[in-house]
Amino acid sequence: MHRILNFIHNNNIDVIEEIFKDKISSGMLSHLLNKKEMYKHQQNDNMKAWFEFIGHLDNENSEILFNYINKKKS
């Protein structure tokens, strides 16, 4: 849990494209990027935008994000 919270605290939500590109279809990537932008502008706070984004991910995309965070060097 600490690793996840540390990641979202220290990374701008714009890293979403890097995380998901080449792992999901271009249509799904476009959808996630649109959602990211919506949360970013609605929340006007990086951490709150992350919480909204993560909270709305399906299991498959949550797993992609979780794996990315766990493989990222501290």
Secondary structure, 3 states (H helix, E strand, C coil): CHHHHHHHHHCCHHHHHHHHCCCCCHHHHHHHHHHHHHHHHHHCCHHHHHHHHHHCCCHHHHHHHHHHHHHCCC
